């Protein structure tokens, strides 16, 4: 406790410790939003200013932008509602973070070769568009001499591929512990684990081998989503895996619990 107190109070810190403190404080101040937050802000039912005044940075994500451009098939939100949410995001967010898989790729020590997307340019296009068709066709900006074209079909394809890939990975994981689960999902009558099978699955996923398996599955899925990556130097997989097992511990635990819940309650992953 004494060290932790000195660390955060900043007394007698080395240069390296000061830099580590700065990184920690930045991470602690970032609040990452769900897309529904921006619908709430746009409608006036939520106010982000108290959080900003308290020193937090409000961060939207690329996935938020994807969902505003091309919502899930079961969404009933009109283009005007989605446009208002995009305006709220553009006005109030401090940063738009890359989609999670791209962030994960760098954590695995791999550099992506595809250019970054200026997400705020997409939000600008949405703000100026009157309809989805107009957004797809291109929004002229005479002041800046540009035309912003945002293809919702491409965004939809990316989002659907991302969602399907995640669901497929979860189904494969459960199938390993519950034979016939995959076929039951396709039939629409999903099988469920009994108590003994659930205990076995929990033990397996919480073992070191299970955590390593989930981390490798996460890596492979990340590579599929991030089309266009390169390894700039020999990749030390065992060392990288060991580091990632520790770094992704919380995520892997949540991933495990989600798989177990789907398998125990007879639900298909979404």
PASEBA-1860 file (N, C-alpha, C; in nm, 3 decimals):
! residues 270
1> XXXXXXXX> 0.083/-0.121/0.000/0.000/0.000/0.000/0.086/0.125/0.000 ~ 0.197/0.120/0.076/0.284/0.236/0.082/0.339/0.271/-0.054 ~ 0.384/0.167/-0.130/0.438/0.191/-0.264/0.331/0.246/-0.356 ~ 0.211/0.185/-0.350/0.102/0.229/-0.436/0.066/0.373/-0.407 ~ 0.064/0.411/-0.277/0.031/0.549/-0.242/0.136/0.645/-0.296 ~ 0.264/0.611/-0.278/0.371/0.697/-0.329/0.362/0.707/-0.481 ~ 0.326/0.592/-0.545/0.320/0.589/-0.691/0.218/0.689/-0.744 ~ 0.099/0.689/-0.684/-0.006/0.776/-0.735/0.006/0.919/-0.683
9> XXXXXXXX> 0.074/0.939/-0.569/0.097/1.076/-0.523/0.213/1.140/-0.598 ~ 0.298/1.056/-0.657/0.403/1.109/-0.743/0.532/1.146/-0.673 ~ 0.548/1.110/-0.548/0.671/1.145/-0.477/0.781/1.045/-0.508 ~ 0.902/1.097/-0.524/1.023/1.018/-0.545/1.005/0.913/-0.656 ~ 0.943/0.952/-0.765/0.926/0.860/-0.876/1.042/0.873/-0.972 ~ 1.084/0.761/-1.028/1.184/0.765/-1.133/1.117/0.813/-1.262 ~ 1.196/0.842/-1.363/1.141/0.888/-1.491/1.051/0.781/-1.552 ~ 1.094/0.654/-1.545/1.013/0.545/-1.599/0.882/0.529/-1.525
17> XXXXXXXX> 0.886/0.546/-1.391/0.763/0.536/-1.313/0.667/0.650/-1.344 ~ 0.721/0.770/-1.367/0.635/0.884/-1.402/0.563/0.859/-1.534 ~ 0.636/0.803/-1.631/0.573/0.772/-1.761/0.466/0.665/-1.745 ~ 0.496/0.564/-1.660/0.398/0.458/-1.636/0.274/0.517/-1.569 ~ 0.294/0.609/-1.475/0.182/0.673/-1.407/0.096/0.750/-1.507 ~ 0.161/0.824/-1.597/0.087/0.902/-1.697/0.002/0.810/-1.783 ~ 0.060/0.695/-1.826/-0.017/0.601/-1.908/-0.136/0.544/-1.830 ~ -0.113/0.510/-1.704/-0.221/0.455/-1.622/-0.334/0.555/-1.604
25> XXXXXXXX> -0.299/0.680/-1.578/-0.402/0.782/-1.557/-0.483/0.807/-1.683 ~ -0.416/0.801/-1.799/-0.487/0.817/-1.925/-0.584/0.703/-1.946 ~ -0.537/0.579/-1.921/-0.624/0.462/-1.937/-0.742/0.467/-1.841 ~ -0.716/0.508/-1.717/-0.820/0.514/-1.616/-0.925/0.620/-1.649 ~ -0.885/0.725/-1.721/-0.978/0.835/-1.750/-1.062/0.809/-1.874 ~ -1.027/0.708/-1.953/-1.102/0.681/-2.078/-1.229/0.601/-2.048 ~ -1.341/0.650/-2.097/-1.467/0.578/-2.088/-1.509/0.541/-2.230 ~ -1.521/0.411/-2.257/-1.552/0.362/-2.391/-1.701/0.333/-2.398
33> XXXXXXXX> -1.764/0.384/-2.501/-1.911/0.384/-2.508/-1.968/0.270/-2.590 ~ -2.088/0.231/-2.554/-2.172/0.146/-2.637/-2.249/0.236/-2.734 ~ -2.290/0.184/-2.848/-2.361/0.265/-2.946/-2.489/0.325/-2.888 ~ -2.556/0.252/-2.799/-2.680/0.303/-2.739/-2.659/0.433/-2.662 ~ -2.538/0.456/-2.612/-2.509/0.581/-2.541/-2.535/0.700/-2.632 ~ -2.496/0.687/-2.759/-2.509/0.801/-2.851/-2.653/0.824/-2.892 ~ -2.733/0.718/-2.896/-2.877/0.738/-2.918/-2.938/0.812/-2.799 ~ -2.894/0.778/-2.679/-2.947/0.843/-2.559/-2.905/0.990/-2.553
41> XXXXXXXX> -2.779/1.017/-2.588/-2.731/1.156/-2.588/-2.809/1.238/-2.691 ~ -2.829/1.180/-2.808/-2.901/1.251/-2.915/-3.045/1.281/-2.875 ~ -3.108/1.191/-2.802/-3.248/1.210/-2.762/-3.261/1.300/-2.639 ~ -3.149/1.328/-2.574/-3.152/1.413/-2.455/-3.173/1.338/-2.325 ~ -3.178/1.205/-2.331/-3.201/1.127/-2.210/-3.072/1.100/-2.132 ~ -2.956/1.129/-2.191/-2.828/1.115/-2.121/-2.744/1.239/-2.145 ~ -2.664/1.273/-2.045/-2.577/1.390/-2.053/-2.435/1.348/-2.015 ~ -2.341/1.368/-2.106/-2.203/1.326/-2.082/-2.119/1.434/-2.014
49> XXXXXXXX> -2.172/1.554/-2.005/-2.091/1.665/-1.952/-2.041/1.643/-1.809 ~ -2.123/1.588/-1.718/-2.069/1.564/-1.582/-1.946/1.474/-1.583 ~ -1.947/1.374/-1.672/-1.831/1.284/-1.682/-1.710/1.358/-1.738 ~ -1.733/1.443/-1.837/-1.623/1.518/-1.898/-1.567/1.619/-1.798 ~ -1.656/1.683/-1.721/-1.611/1.778/-1.621/-1.532/1.710/-1.510 ~ -1.560/1.581/-1.488/-1.487/1.505/-1.385/-1.351/1.459/-1.436 ~ -1.318/1.491/-1.561/-1.186/1.458/-1.615/-1.181/1.335/-1.703 ~ -1.296/1.276/-1.732/-1.298/1.157/-1.816/-1.296/1.194/-1.965
57> XXXXXXXX> -1.229/1.111/-2.042/-1.233/1.125/-2.188/-1.338/1.028/-2.242 ~ -1.431/1.078/-2.319/-1.538/0.996/-2.374/-1.494/0.944/-2.510 ~ -1.482/0.812/-2.521/-1.430/0.751/-2.643/-1.537/0.668/-2.711 ~ -1.567/0.704/-2.835/-1.650/0.619/-2.920/-1.558/0.514/-2.982 ~ -1.617/0.419/-3.053/-1.537/0.316/-3.119/-1.578/0.303/-3.266 ~ -1.491/0.241/-3.342/-1.523/0.216/-3.483/-1.649/0.133/-3.497 ~ -1.672/0.042/-3.402/-1.793/-0.040/-3.408/-1.918/0.046/-3.392 ~ -1.910/0.151/-3.307/-2.022/0.245/-3.296/-2.054/0.306/-3.432
65> XXXXXXXX> -1.948/0.347/-3.502/-1.967/0.411/-3.634/-2.026/0.312/-3.733 ~ -1.974/0.185/-3.733/-2.028/0.083/-3.824/-2.178/0.067/-3.803 ~ -2.220/0.063/-3.676/-2.360/0.038/-3.646/-2.449/0.156/-3.682 ~ -2.393/0.277/-3.681/-2.470/0.393/-3.725/-2.483/0.397/-3.877 ~ -2.376/0.358/-3.947/-2.382/0.354/-4.094/-2.477/0.245/-4.140 ~ -2.461/0.127/-4.080/-2.538/0.010/-4.124/-2.582/-0.067/-4.001 ~ -2.702/-0.041/-3.951/-2.747/-0.105/-3.828/-2.774/-0.253/-3.846 ~ -2.780/-0.328/-3.736/-2.815/-0.471/-3.744/-2.951/-0.490/-3.810
73> XXXXXXXX> -2.973/-0.605/-3.872/-3.099/-0.629/-3.946/-3.224/-0.611/-3.862 ~ -3.217/-0.638/-3.732/-3.336/-0.627/-3.647/-3.359/-0.486/-3.591 ~ -3.274/-0.391/-3.631/-3.289/-0.255/-3.582/-3.404/-0.184/-3.654 ~ -3.483/-0.110/-3.578/-3.595/-0.035/-3.636/-3.566/0.115/-3.639 ~ -3.443/0.153/-3.611/-3.409/0.296/-3.607/-3.395/0.353/-3.749 ~ -3.459/0.464/-3.773/-3.456/0.528/-3.904/-3.321/0.596/-3.927 ~ -3.298/0.636/-4.052/-3.172/0.704/-4.083/-3.159/0.834/-4.005 ~ -3.267/0.908/-3.990/-3.260/1.036/-3.919/-3.221/1.017/-3.773
81> XXXXXXXX> -3.269/0.910/-3.711/-3.231/0.881/-3.572/-3.084/0.845/-3.564 ~ -3.038/0.764/-3.659/-2.897/0.726/-3.661/-2.809/0.847/-3.692 ~ -2.856/0.935/-3.779/-2.780/1.056/-3.811/-2.767/1.145/-3.688 ~ -2.875/1.158/-3.611/-2.868/1.239/-3.489/-2.767/1.181/-3.391 ~ -2.761/1.047/-3.382/-2.663/0.982/-3.294/-2.521/1.009/-3.343 ~ -2.503/1.010/-3.476/-2.371/1.040/-3.534/-2.329/1.183/-3.502 ~ -2.425/1.276/-3.508/-2.395/1.416/-3.475/-2.356/1.428/-3.328 ~ -2.428/1.357/-3.241/-2.397/1.358/-3.098/-2.256/1.303/-3.074
89> XXXXXXXX> -2.221/1.196/-3.145/-2.088/1.137/-3.131/-1.981/1.235/-3.177 ~ -2.003/1.295/-3.293/-1.906/1.389/-3.350/-1.887/1.510/-3.257 ~ -1.994/1.552/-3.192/-1.991/1.670/-3.106/-1.927/1.644/-2.971 ~ -1.955/1.528/-2.913/-1.919/1.507/-2.773/-1.804/1.410/-2.748 ~ -1.772/1.322/-2.842/-1.665/1.225/-2.812/-1.528/1.291/-2.827 ~ -1.435/1.249/-2.742/-1.299/1.303/-2.747/-1.212/1.227/-2.846 ~ -1.251/1.104/-2.875/-1.171/1.023/-2.967/-1.256/0.908/-3.019 ~ -1.223/0.859/-3.139/-1.287/0.739/-3.193/-1.178/0.632/-3.202
97> XXXXXXXX> -1.193/0.528/-3.121/-1.094/0.421/-3.116/-1.115/0.323/-3.230 ~ -1.007/0.259/-3.271/-1.016/0.158/-3.377/-1.100/0.041/-3.330 ~ -1.146/-0.041/-3.426/-1.223/-0.158/-3.388/-1.134/-0.252/-3.307 ~ -1.193/-0.325/-3.212/-1.113/-0.400/-3.113/-1.008/-0.492/-3.174 ~ -1.043/-0.558/-3.286/-0.948/-0.654/-3.344/-0.820/-0.585/-3.390 ~ -0.831/-0.460/-3.438/-0.711/-0.390/-3.482/-0.622/-0.356/-3.362 ~ -0.687/-0.318/-3.251/-0.612/-0.293/-3.128/-0.545/-0.422/-3.080 ~ -0.620/-0.533/-3.087/-0.567/-0.661/-3.043/-0.447/-0.704/-3.127
105> XXXXXXXX> -0.453/-0.674/-3.256/-0.345/-0.714/-3.345/-0.212/-0.655/-3.298 ~ -0.215/-0.528/-3.258/-0.092/-0.466/-3.210/-0.047/-0.528/-3.077 ~ -0.145/-0.571/-2.995/-0.109/-0.637/-2.870/-0.040/-0.771/-2.896 ~ -0.076/-0.835/-3.008/-0.011/-0.961/-3.044/0.124/-0.937/-3.113 ~ 0.163/-0.811/-3.126/0.293/-0.779/-3.183/0.297/-0.780/-3.333 ~ 0.181/-0.756/-3.397/0.174/-0.759/-3.544/0.129/-0.622/-3.595 ~ 0.192/-0.576/-3.701/0.160/-0.448/-3.760/0.065/-0.465/-3.877 ~ -0.042/-0.386/-3.879/-0.136/-0.392/-3.992/-0.089/-0.296/-4.100
113> XXXXXXXX> -0.096/-0.343/-4.225/-0.044/-0.263/-4.335/-0.151/-0.177/-4.402 ~ -0.278/-0.201/-4.372/-0.384/-0.123/-4.434/-0.391/0.016/-4.370 ~ -0.427/0.119/-4.448/-0.432/0.255/-4.392/-0.544/0.271/-4.292 ~ -0.524/0.363/-4.199/-0.626/0.391/-4.099/-0.741/0.469/-4.162 ~ -0.858/0.456/-4.103/-0.977/0.528/-4.150/-0.999/0.648/-4.060 ~ -1.032/0.762/-4.121/-1.066/0.881/-4.043/-1.214/0.871/-4.008 ~ -1.243/0.822/-3.889/-1.381/0.794/-3.851/-1.464/0.922/-3.840 ~ -1.400/1.032/-3.801/-1.476/1.156/-3.788/-1.519/1.211/-3.924
121> XXXXXXXX> -1.448/1.176/-4.029/-1.491/1.213/-4.164/-1.622/1.142/-4.200 ~ -1.634/1.018/-4.154/-1.758/0.943/-4.178/-1.874/1.007/-4.102 ~ -1.848/1.049/-3.979/-1.951/1.116/-3.900/-1.991/1.249/-3.964 ~ -1.893/1.317/-4.021/-1.922/1.443/-4.092/-2.014/1.417/-4.211 ~ -1.987/1.309/-4.285/-2.072/1.274/-4.399/-2.214/1.242/-4.355 ~ -2.227/1.168/-4.245/-2.360/1.135/-4.194/-2.436/1.260/-4.152 ~ -2.366/1.353/-4.091/-2.430/1.477/-4.046/-2.488/1.555/-4.164 ~ -2.420/1.550/-4.278/-2.462/1.629/-4.394/-2.565/1.557/-4.482
129> XXXXXXXX> -2.579/1.425/-4.463/-2.669/1.347/-4.550/-2.814/1.357/-4.503 ~ -2.905/1.358/-4.600/-3.049/1.361/-4.568/-3.107/1.221/-4.566 ~ -3.047/1.130/-4.645/-3.097/0.992/-4.654/-2.981/0.896/-4.664 ~ -3.011/0.767/-4.644/-2.909/0.663/-4.661/-2.859/0.660/-4.804 ~ -2.949/0.676/-4.899/-2.912/0.674/-5.040/-2.815/0.787/-5.071 ~ -2.840/0.903/-5.015/-2.751/1.018/-5.037/-2.614/0.990/-4.978 ~ -2.610/0.928/-4.862/-2.482/0.895/-4.799/-2.403/0.799/-4.886 ~ -2.470/0.698/-4.940/-2.403/0.600/-5.028/-2.354/0.665/-5.157
137> XXXXXXXX> -2.430/0.763/-5.207/-2.394/0.825/-5.334/-2.284/0.927/-5.326 ~ -2.264/0.986/-5.209/-2.158/1.086/-5.192/-2.213/1.220/-5.148 ~ -2.150/1.280/-5.049/-2.192/1.409/-4.995/-2.089/1.515/-5.032 ~ -2.124/1.608/-5.120/-2.028/1.712/-5.157/-2.007/1.814/-5.045 ~ -1.883/1.850/-5.024/-1.846/1.954/-4.929/-1.772/2.061/-5.009 ~ -1.847/2.163/-5.054/-1.791/2.263/-5.145/-1.686/2.350/-5.076 ~ -1.703/2.369/-4.946/-1.608/2.452/-4.872/-1.470/2.389/-4.869 ~ -1.466/2.257/-4.847/-1.338/2.186/-4.839/-1.301/2.113/-4.967
145> XXXXXXXX> -1.386/2.128/-5.070/-1.361/2.070/-5.204/-1.340/1.918/-5.198 ~ -1.430/1.852/-5.125/-1.425/1.705/-5.118/-1.565/1.648/-5.134 ~ -1.571/1.522/-5.174/-1.697/1.448/-5.174/-1.676/1.327/-5.084 ~ -1.757/1.315/-4.980/-1.743/1.203/-4.886/-1.844/1.094/-4.925 ~ -1.791/0.977/-4.961/-1.875/0.864/-4.999/-1.861/0.756/-4.892 ~ -1.973/0.715/-4.836/-1.973/0.612/-4.732/-2.063/0.498/-4.777 ~ -2.003/0.385/-4.811/-2.079/0.271/-4.863/-2.134/0.187/-4.748 ~ -2.264/0.197/-4.725/-2.325/0.122/-4.615/-2.318/-0.029/-4.641
153> XXXXXXXX> -2.318/-0.068/-4.769/-2.312/-0.212/-4.801/-2.178/-0.270/-4.756 ~ -2.071/-0.193/-4.771/-1.940/-0.240/-4.727/-1.935/-0.249/-4.575 ~ -1.992/-0.147/-4.509/-1.997/-0.148/-4.362/-2.079/-0.266/-4.312 ~ -2.191/-0.293/-4.381/-2.278/-0.405/-4.343/-2.205/-0.538/-4.359 ~ -2.132/-0.551/-4.470/-2.057/-0.675/-4.495/-1.951/-0.697/-4.387 ~ -1.882/-0.591/-4.351/-1.779/-0.602/-4.247/-1.842/-0.640/-4.114 ~ -1.951/-0.570/-4.077/-2.014/-0.595/-3.948/-2.070/-0.737/-3.940 ~ -2.138/-0.780/-4.049/-2.195/-0.914/-4.049/-2.087/-1.021/-4.043
161> XXXXXXXX> -1.979/-0.999/-4.116/-1.867/-1.094/-4.114/-1.806/-1.102/-3.974 ~ -1.793/-0.986/-3.911/-1.737/-0.980/-3.776/-1.827/-1.053/-3.678 ~ -1.958/-1.024/-3.684/-2.054/-1.087/-3.593/-2.061/-1.238/-3.614 ~ -2.066/-1.278/-3.743/-2.075/-1.421/-3.775/-1.950/-1.495/-3.730 ~ -1.834/-1.433/-3.751/-1.709/-1.496/-3.710/-1.704/-1.522/-3.561 ~ -1.752/-1.425/-3.483/-1.755/-1.442/-3.337/-1.849/-1.555/-3.300 ~ -1.970/-1.556/-3.357/-2.068/-1.661/-3.326/-2.015/-1.799/-3.362 ~ -1.950/-1.809/-3.478/-1.896/-1.937/-3.523/-1.789/-1.989/-3.426
169> XXXXXXXX> -1.705/-1.897/-3.376/-1.600/-1.937/-3.282/-1.661/-1.990/-3.152 ~ -1.765/-1.923/-3.103/-1.830/-1.967/-2.979/-1.896/-2.102/-3.000 ~ -1.963/-2.120/-3.115/-2.030/-2.248/-3.145/-1.928/-2.361/-3.151 ~ -1.813/-2.336/-3.215/-1.709/-2.439/-3.223/-1.656/-2.475/-3.084 ~ -1.641/-2.373/-2.999/-1.594/-2.397/-2.863/-1.692/-2.486/-2.786 ~ -1.822/-2.455/-2.799/-1.922/-2.532/-2.726/-1.935/-2.673/-2.783 ~ -1.926/-2.687/-2.915/-1.936/-2.816/-2.981/-1.831/-2.913/-2.926 ~ -1.714/-2.859/-2.892/-1.606/-2.941/-2.837/-1.649/-3.007/-2.706
177> XXXXXXXX> -1.737/-2.939/-2.631/-1.783/-2.991/-2.502/-1.923/-3.050/-2.506 ~ -1.999/-3.017/-2.610/-2.138/-3.063/-2.620/-2.164/-3.106/-2.765 ~ -2.137/-3.231/-2.793/-2.153/-3.282/-2.929/-2.296/-3.262/-2.979 ~ -2.308/-3.211/-3.101/-2.439/-3.189/-3.160/-2.493/-3.049/-3.139 ~ -2.418/-2.966/-3.065/-2.464/-2.828/-3.038/-2.476/-2.749/-3.168 ~ -2.376/-2.759/-3.255/-2.376/-2.683/-3.380/-2.498/-2.718/-3.465 ~ -2.526/-2.846/-3.478/-2.642/-2.888/-3.557/-2.772/-2.841/-3.493 ~ -2.777/-2.839/-3.360/-2.899/-2.796/-3.291/-2.924/-2.647/-3.311
185> XXXXXXXX> -2.816/-2.568/-3.322/-2.831/-2.424/-3.349/-2.893/-2.403/-3.486 ~ -2.847/-2.480/-3.584/-2.902/-2.469/-3.720/-3.049/-2.510/-3.725 ~ -3.087/-2.608/-3.642/-3.227/-2.652/-3.639/-3.316/-2.554/-3.566 ~ -3.255/-2.467/-3.483/-3.335/-2.372/-3.407/-3.381/-2.425/-3.273 ~ -3.341/-2.548/-3.238/-3.374/-2.606/-3.108/-3.241/-2.639/-3.040 ~ -3.190/-2.541/-2.965/-3.053/-2.547/-2.917/-3.038/-2.638/-2.795 ~ -2.941/-2.728/-2.803/-2.911/-2.818/-2.691/-2.849/-2.740/-2.574 ~ -2.857/-2.800/-2.455/-2.797/-2.736/-2.338/-2.718/-2.838/-2.258
193> XXXXXXXX> -2.613/-2.790/-2.191/-2.532/-2.876/-2.104/-2.612/-2.917/-1.981 ~ -2.587/-3.040/-1.932/-2.639/-3.075/-1.801/-2.538/-3.029/-1.696 ~ -2.570/-3.045/-1.568/-2.485/-2.994/-1.460/-2.344/-3.052/-1.465 ~ -2.334/-3.183/-1.492/-2.203/-3.248/-1.496/-2.120/-3.196/-1.613 ~ -2.184/-3.179/-1.730/-2.113/-3.128/-1.847/-2.068/-2.984/-1.825 ~ -2.152/-2.906/-1.759/-2.115/-2.766/-1.732/-1.992/-2.758/-1.643 ~ -1.988/-2.839/-1.538/-1.873/-2.840/-1.448/-1.745/-2.875/-1.524 ~ -1.755/-2.975/-1.611/-1.640/-3.017/-1.690/-1.593/-2.905/-1.782
201> XXXXXXXX> -1.687/-2.836/-1.846/-1.653/-2.727/-1.938/-1.589/-2.611/-1.862 ~ -1.642/-2.578/-1.746/-1.584/-2.470/-1.664/-1.441/-2.503/-1.624 ~ -1.418/-2.626/-1.583/-1.283/-2.667/-1.542/-1.187/-2.660/-1.660 ~ -1.235/-2.704/-1.777/-1.150/-2.704/-1.896/-1.112/-2.562/-1.937 ~ -1.210/-2.471/-1.938/-1.184/-2.335/-1.984/-1.098/-2.257/-1.885 ~ -1.104/-2.294/-1.758/-1.026/-2.221/-1.658/-0.887/-2.280/-1.638 ~ -0.859/-2.391/-1.703/-0.725/-2.449/-1.696/-0.629/-2.366/-1.781 ~ -0.499/-2.383/-1.758/-0.399/-2.310/-1.836/-0.411/-2.345/-1.984
209> XXXXXXXX> -0.436/-2.473/-2.013/-0.450/-2.515/-2.153/-0.574/-2.451/-2.216 ~ -0.683/-2.442/-2.138/-0.806/-2.382/-2.189/-0.788/-2.235/-2.218 ~ -0.719/-2.163/-2.129/-0.694/-2.021/-2.149/-0.606/-1.998/-2.271 ~ -0.506/-2.085/-2.287/-0.419/-2.075/-2.405/-0.499/-2.100/-2.533 ~ -0.589/-2.199/-2.530/-0.672/-2.230/-2.646/-0.759/-2.111/-2.683 ~ -0.819/-2.045/-2.583/-0.905/-1.929/-2.609/-0.823/-1.812/-2.663 ~ -0.702/-1.796/-2.612/-0.617/-1.686/-2.658/-0.576/-1.708/-2.803 ~ -0.543/-1.833/-2.838/-0.508/-1.865/-2.977/-0.628/-1.845/-3.068
217> XXXXXXXX> -0.748/-1.886/-3.020/-0.870/-1.866/-3.099/-0.894/-1.717/-3.121 ~ -0.867/-1.637/-3.018/-0.882/-1.492/-3.029/-0.784/-1.436/-3.133 ~ -0.661/-1.486/-3.130/-0.561/-1.441/-3.227/-0.603/-1.474/-3.370 ~ -0.649/-1.597/-3.393/-0.688/-1.638/-3.528/-0.807/-1.557/-3.579 ~ -0.902/-1.530/-3.489/-1.018/-1.450/-3.529/-0.974/-1.306/-3.560 ~ -0.883/-1.254/-3.482/-0.832/-1.119/-3.506/-0.767/-1.110/-3.643 ~ -0.691/-1.214/-3.679/-0.626/-1.216/-3.810/-0.728/-1.221/-3.923 ~ -0.837/-1.293/-3.903/-0.941/-1.301/-4.007/-1.009/-1.166/-4.027
225> XXXXXXXX> -1.037/-1.098/-3.916/-1.107/-0.969/-3.924/-1.017/-0.861/-3.982 ~ -0.889/-0.861/-3.940/-0.795/-0.758/-3.984/-0.730/-0.802/-4.114 ~ -0.799/-0.785/-4.222/-0.746/-0.824/-4.353/-0.633/-0.729/-4.391 ~ -0.518/-0.782/-4.416/-0.405/-0.699/-4.457/-0.313/-0.669/-4.340 ~ -0.241/-0.768/-4.291/-0.145/-0.746/-4.183/-0.013/-0.808/-4.223 ~ 0.092/-0.763/-4.156/0.224/-0.819/-4.186/0.304/-0.832/-4.059 ~ 0.394/-0.929/-4.057/0.485/-0.947/-3.945/0.620/-0.892/-3.988 ~ 0.664/-0.785/-3.923/0.783/-0.715/-3.968/0.912/-0.778/-3.915
233> XXXXXXXX> 0.900/-0.870/-3.823/1.019/-0.937/-3.770/0.979/-1.078/-3.729 ~ 1.072/-1.168/-3.705/1.034/-1.302/-3.659/0.944/-1.292/-3.536 ~ 0.832/-1.360/-3.543/0.732/-1.345/-3.437/0.753/-1.451/-3.330 ~ 0.792/-1.411/-3.207/0.816/-1.509/-3.099/0.684/-1.555/-3.038 ~ 0.617/-1.650/-3.104/0.481/-1.686/-3.062/0.473/-1.733/-2.917 ~ 0.559/-1.825/-2.870/0.546/-1.870/-2.730/0.555/-1.755/-2.630 ~ 0.652/-1.664/-2.651/0.669/-1.551/-2.559/0.550/-1.456/-2.568 ~ 0.504/-1.431/-2.692/0.390/-1.342/-2.710/0.264/-1.401/-2.648
241> XXXXXXXX> 0.244/-1.530/-2.665/0.127/-1.597/-2.607/0.128/-1.587/-2.456 ~ 0.246/-1.608/-2.395/0.257/-1.601/-2.250/0.220/-1.462/-2.200 ~ 0.269/-1.359/-2.270/0.239/-1.221/-2.232/0.090/-1.192/-2.247 ~ 0.031/-1.240/-2.358/-0.110/-1.213/-2.386/-0.203/-1.287/-2.290 ~ -0.160/-1.404/-2.243/-0.241/-1.478/-2.145/-0.264/-1.394/-2.021 ~ -0.161/-1.321/-1.981/-0.173/-1.235/-1.864/-0.251/-1.108/-1.896 ~ -0.219/-1.049/-2.011/-0.279/-0.920/-2.048/-0.428/-0.933/-2.078 ~ -0.470/-1.046/-2.136/-0.610/-1.064/-2.175/-0.690/-1.145/-2.073
249> XXXXXXXX> -0.637/-1.159/-1.952/-0.699/-1.247/-1.853/-0.846/-1.213/-1.829 ~ -0.877/-1.084/-1.812/-1.016/-1.043/-1.785/-1.105/-1.074/-1.905 ~ -1.054/-1.045/-2.026/-1.134/-1.071/-2.147/-1.160/-1.221/-2.163 ~ -1.057/-1.301/-2.142/-1.072/-1.446/-2.158/-1.173/-1.501/-2.057 ~ -1.173/-1.445/-1.936/-1.269/-1.489/-1.834/-1.413/-1.457/-1.879 ~ -1.433/-1.336/-1.932/-1.566/-1.297/-1.981/-1.608/-1.385/-2.099 ~ -1.513/-1.410/-2.189/-1.537/-1.494/-2.306/-1.578/-1.634/-2.261 ~ -1.507/-1.687/-2.161/-1.538/-1.821/-2.108/-1.679/-1.825/-2.052
257> XXXXXXXX> -1.713/-1.724/-1.970/-1.844/-1.720/-1.907/-1.956/-1.707/-2.010 ~ -1.928/-1.633/-2.117/-2.030/-1.619/-2.223/-2.054/-1.754/-2.290 ~ -1.946/-1.826/-2.321/-1.959/-1.959/-2.382/-2.038/-2.053/-2.291 ~ -2.004/-2.051/-2.164/-2.071/-2.139/-2.067/-2.220/-2.104/-2.056 ~ -2.249/-1.974/-2.054/-2.390/-1.934/-2.041/-2.471/-1.978/-2.162 ~ -2.414/-1.958/-2.282/-2.485/-2.003/-2.404/-2.509/-2.154/-2.400 ~ -2.405/-2.228/-2.359/-2.415/-2.374/-2.359/-2.508/-2.425/-2.251 ~ -2.518/-2.353/-2.138/-2.599/-2.403/-2.026/-2.747/-2.367/-2.039
265> XXXXXX> -2.774/-2.259/-2.111/-2.913/-2.211/-2.119/-2.982/-2.248/-2.250 ~ -2.908/-2.319/-2.338/-2.968/-2.357/-2.465/-2.990/-2.240/-2.557 ~ -2.894/-2.147/-2.560/-2.904/-2.029/-2.647/-2.796/-2.032/-2.753 ~ -2.828/-1.974/-2.866/-2.728/-1.958/-2.971/-2.656/-1.825/-2.948 ~ -2.526/-1.819/-2.972/-2.452/-1.693/-2.953/-2.496/-1.589/-3.056 ~ -2.489/-1.464/-3.017/-2.522/-1.352/-3.108/-2.412/-1.250/-3.106
END
